[in-house]
Amino acid sequence: MRAGTLAAGFALGLLCALAQAETGLTEIAGRDGDGPITVFYPSGGAPAPLKRGPFLLSAVWQGTPVRGNGRLIVVSHGSGAAAWVHTDLASTLVEAGFVVALPEHKGDNYKDKSDIGPPSWKRRPGEVSRAIDAVAADPRLAPLLSLDKVGMYGMSAGGHTALTLAGGRWSPSGIAKHCDAHITEDFQSCAGLITQLHGDIFDGLKTWTALTVINWRFNDASWQTYRDPRIAAVVAGVPYAADFDMASFAKPAVPLGLVTAGRDRWLVPRFHSGAVLQSCAPCERVADLPGGGHGALLSPLPPNLSGLAGELLNDPPGFERKILPDVDRRIAAFFRKHLLP
């Protein structure tokens, strides 16, 4: 049999197997004191409705894993978030044959927001590595995987983690430098959900207070880097990036893709995702959502968001969520291209 015919037959067989598989769901313990890891994977069995927080999912809870394409993707959630807002992407990746692991980042998740920002950002890449180790030690999943080439996706603060694992270097003082220069243009990336500018007489006090706190908290100029040789392809969705040395993206350590949202008011693109793309000639814009806000990649989107969080994460008028399945398929295609033989 010719090699091309053999490869085509293997691909057809894999597609047929995956067409019969469902999305399995389990939770495994983190390592070295890390939080739990949610895992989506190809599975036999019948899916059933599962309630997780405010979300209603459909998956095979503790279903028997079946072999997909043999590759793992680790997903890093945003600040104060949970695995469930990436369920649709995880399901699409499972349909493509991947196993998907979502670690809960310590001190920066929906249950515990005590370390949001650089304290968490320094730990997160190591948490990704230990999530790979935990999957490698799981007797149900490990036999189905080859972990020499792992993909990694992150959104928002998770996108910061993704950029670090792609070879970017950053420093906490980079936040202060950015905010000193662009506090009014990119105010929410500096102040978060504490307050916002309204174009009134109080804006001056708000910006002065924010800069005072930022320069006091973020004065560490030491470069932060992290590499895991198993990470072989990375996608960053609407990442926090203004604190990076943009020159470190001139030659990423691995193939790096970005997903951008044109109406992101939390992380203004020209200072974050756009700045990375401008500095990184080899990078690929995997998808662009010109009408999307910062929460466009949260799928499902948390219901009933109100206040400033709602303003920044809810979809801007006119944005159509029906385009998101195609975005998820583009992300899956990027990982197939760079992780599969």
Disulfide bonds with the S-S distance in Angstrom:
Cys179-Cys190 2.08
Cys280-Cys283 1.90
